[in-house]
């Protein structure tokens, strides 16, 4: 049950329901798809089977790495993670980027920890801009119908992903 909740939070899927369509805001997945700079993240969410989760009610806070962040990983990493036999590892990495609830930038405190859907905590540092672990938040508070997206410049990895 907890694992399903975590997957739902991490998955960035794309199709607003009829009820949400009336609000004028797209869900997390649709927002990521329409932005055009999260193609790798969306492909990973699809490969991990998290689209329906991230299209769910939420609310979710997603620290979304850009395509450039994924491209900075060692050569072959993304392709390897997208293989069916690595689905569990991919899911763990993706859910590490999702926090249950809607956490806006104004809710952040220096050195706070937030437990991710994956189960491990991420540390937020406000000393030099806003950092989540070693990733810098480059765009914050992108509101969606089921949560919020904060764009980050690196893929963050849980200790248990290796």
C-alpha positions as CSV (number, residue, x, y, z in Angstrom):
1,X,0.0,0.0,0.0
2,X,2.8,2.4,0.9
3,X,4.7,1.4,-2.2
4,X,1.6,2.2,-4.4
5,X,1.3,5.6,-2.7
6,X,4.9,6.3,-3.4
7,X,4.6,5.3,-7.0
8,X,1.6,7.5,-7.4
9,X,3.5,10.4,-6.1
10,X,6.5,9.9,-8.3
11,X,4.9,9.1,-11.6
12,X,4.6,12.1,-13.8
13,X,1.7,11.2,-16.1
14,X,-0.2,13.2,-18.5
15,X,-4.0,13.5,-18.9
16,X,-6.3,15.7,-16.9
17,X,-9.6,14.4,-15.9
18,X,-12.8,16.1,-17.0
19,X,-13.2,17.5,-13.6
20,X,-9.7,18.9,-13.5
21,X,-10.0,20.2,-17.0
22,X,-12.5,22.8,-15.8
23,X,-9.9,24.2,-13.3
24,X,-7.6,25.4,-16.1
25,X,-4.6,23.6,-14.6
26,X,-3.1,20.5,-15.9
27,X,-2.0,17.6,-13.6
28,X,1.7,17.0,-12.9
29,X,2.2,14.7,-15.9
30,X,0.4,16.8,-18.4
31,X,2.3,19.9,-17.1
32,X,5.6,18.1,-17.6
33,X,4.7,16.9,-21.1
34,X,3.6,20.4,-22.2
35,X,6.8,22.0,-20.8
36,X,8.9,20.2,-23.4
37,X,12.0,20.0,-21.2
38,X,11.1,16.8,-19.3
39,X,11.0,14.3,-22.1
40,X,13.4,11.9,-20.4
41,X,11.5,12.2,-17.1
42,X,8.2,11.5,-18.7
43,X,9.7,8.5,-20.5
44,X,11.1,7.2,-17.2
45,X,7.7,7.7,-15.5
46,X,6.1,5.8,-18.3
47,X,8.7,3.0,-18.1
48,X,8.2,2.7,-14.3
49,X,4.4,2.6,-14.6
50,X,3.9,5.7,-12.5
51,X,1.8,7.8,-14.9
52,X,-1.5,6.9,-13.3
53,X,-0.1,7.6,-9.9
54,X,1.1,11.1,-10.8
55,X,-2.2,11.8,-12.5
56,X,-4.0,10.9,-9.3
57,X,-5.5,13.2,-6.7
58,X,-2.3,13.9,-4.9
59,X,-1.3,16.4,-3.8
60,X,2.4,15.7,-4.7
61,X,5.5,17.7,-4.8
62,X,7.8,16.7,-7.6
63,X,11.5,17.7,-7.8
64,X,11.7,17.4,-11.6
65,X,15.1,17.0,-13.3
66,X,15.3,18.5,-16.7
67,X,16.4,16.6,-19.8
68,X,19.9,18.3,-19.4
69,X,20.0,16.8,-15.8
70,X,19.5,13.3,-17.2
71,X,22.0,13.9,-20.0
72,X,24.6,14.7,-17.4
73,X,24.4,11.2,-15.9
74,X,27.2,8.8,-17.0
75,X,26.8,7.5,-20.6
76,X,24.3,4.6,-20.8
77,X,22.8,5.2,-17.4
78,X,19.4,6.4,-18.6
79,X,19.2,3.7,-21.3
80,X,20.0,1.0,-18.7
81,X,17.4,2.3,-16.2
82,X,14.7,2.2,-18.9
83,X,15.2,-1.5,-19.4
84,X,12.4,-3.6,-18.0
85,X,14.7,-5.6,-15.7
86,X,15.7,-2.3,-14.0
87,X,12.2,-1.1,-13.3
88,X,12.5,-1.4,-9.5
89,X,15.7,0.7,-9.5
90,X,14.1,3.2,-11.8
91,X,11.0,3.4,-9.6
92,X,13.1,4.0,-6.5
93,X,15.0,6.8,-8.2
94,X,11.8,8.5,-9.5
95,X,9.9,8.2,-6.2
96,X,12.9,9.7,-4.5
97,X,12.0,12.9,-6.4
98,X,8.5,13.0,-5.0
99,X,7.2,14.1,-1.7
100,X,3.7,13.6,-0.5
101,X,1.7,16.8,-0.1
102,X,2.0,20.2,-1.7
103,X,5.2,21.9,-0.6
104,X,5.6,25.4,-1.9
105,X,8.9,27.4,-1.8
106,X,7.4,29.5,1.0
107,X,7.0,26.3,3.1
108,X,10.7,25.6,3.1
109,X,13.1,26.0,6.0
110,X,16.9,25.7,5.9
111,X,18.2,22.2,6.6
112,X,14.7,20.7,6.7
113,X,14.2,17.1,5.7
114,X,11.3,15.8,3.7
115,X,10.5,12.1,3.5
116,X,10.0,11.0,-0.1
117,X,7.6,8.5,-1.6
118,X,10.6,6.2,-2.0
119,X,11.0,6.3,1.8
120,X,14.3,8.1,2.3
121,X,14.5,11.8,3.3
122,X,15.9,14.6,1.2
123,X,17.6,17.6,2.8
124,X,16.6,21.1,1.7
125,X,19.4,23.7,2.0
126,X,18.7,27.4,1.6
127,X,22.2,28.8,2.2
128,X,23.0,29.4,-1.4
129,X,19.7,29.5,-3.3
130,X,17.5,26.5,-2.9
131,X,19.1,23.0,-3.0
132,X,17.5,19.6,-2.7
133,X,20.5,17.3,-1.8
134,X,23.1,18.4,-4.5
135,X,20.5,19.7,-7.0
136,X,19.7,23.3,-7.4
137,X,16.1,24.4,-7.8
138,X,16.1,26.4,-11.0
139,X,12.3,27.1,-11.2
140,X,10.0,26.8,-8.2
141,X,6.3,26.7,-7.5
142,X,4.9,25.5,-10.8
143,X,1.4,24.7,-9.6
144,X,-0.6,21.9,-11.1
145,X,-4.1,20.5,-10.4
146,X,-2.7,17.8,-8.2
147,X,0.4,19.4,-6.7
148,X,3.5,21.4,-7.5
149,X,6.7,21.0,-9.5
150,X,10.1,22.4,-8.6
151,X,12.5,22.1,-11.5
152,X,16.0,20.9,-10.5
153,X,19.3,20.8,-12.4
154,X,20.5,17.3,-11.3
155,X,19.1,13.9,-10.9
156,X,19.2,13.0,-7.2
157,X,19.9,9.4,-6.1
158,X,18.7,7.6,-3.0
159,X,21.3,5.8,-1.0
160,X,19.6,2.5,-1.8
161,X,19.5,2.9,-5.6
162,X,22.8,1.4,-6.3
